[in-house]
Amino acid sequence: MVYALHETLEVHELAAFKIVCMTKAKTMKGLVSDPTLQSILQQDAEISTRQLQELGSILTQAVEQEMNL
């Protein structure tokens, strides 16, 4: 798939946002005492990690695309 520059930048913005979300979830997990909330924060951190991997692969494809032009 061919990505336009604005699409690549939007994916980069999403990745930056997800990094902040993951960092916050991991930090807050250590500060809360409620096991249910800890579980929710752990799940959020795991989901964010998977999403960041997907976004990273999209960004890698976009970079490779630019290098081949």
N, C-alpha and C positions, 0 to 999 in steps of 0.2 A: 504494500500500500504506500502511496506517495503522500507525504505530509507537507502541508504548506507551513511556512515559517510561523504564522500566528497560531497554528495548531500545536506545533512543537513548544512554543512559549506557554501556551495554556496548560499543556501536560506538565511542563516544568513548574508552573505555579501550583498545580494540584499536588505534585510531589513535595514541594516545599511545605504546603499546608499539612499534608499527611505526616511529614516528619515532625512538625510541631504537635500534632494530635498524638502521635505515638510517644513522643517524649513526655508530654503531659500525663498520658495514661500510665506510663511506667513510673513516673515520679510520684503521682498520686497513689498508686498501688502500695507503695512503701509507707505512705502516711496515714492510710485509713485502717481502721480496726475491724470494720464490718466485713465478715468473710464473703457475703453476697456481693458487696460492692467491689471487693478485691477481685472476685471472679469475673465480674463485668469488665473491670479495667484490664484484666489479663486477656480476656477475649478480644477487647478492643485493640490492645497492643499487637496481638497475633494477627488479627485481620489487617491492621494497618501495615504490618510487615509484609504480608502477602500482596497487598495492594501496591506497596512501594516496589516490590519486585516486578510486578506487572508494568507499572509505570516506567521503571528502569529499562525494561526490555523495549518498550515503545520508544523511549528516548534513544536507546542504542540503535534501533532501526532507523530513526530519523537522522542520526549522525552519519551512519553508514550511507544512507541515501544521499546526503549532502556531499560526502567524500567522493561518490561515484559520478557526480554531475560534472 
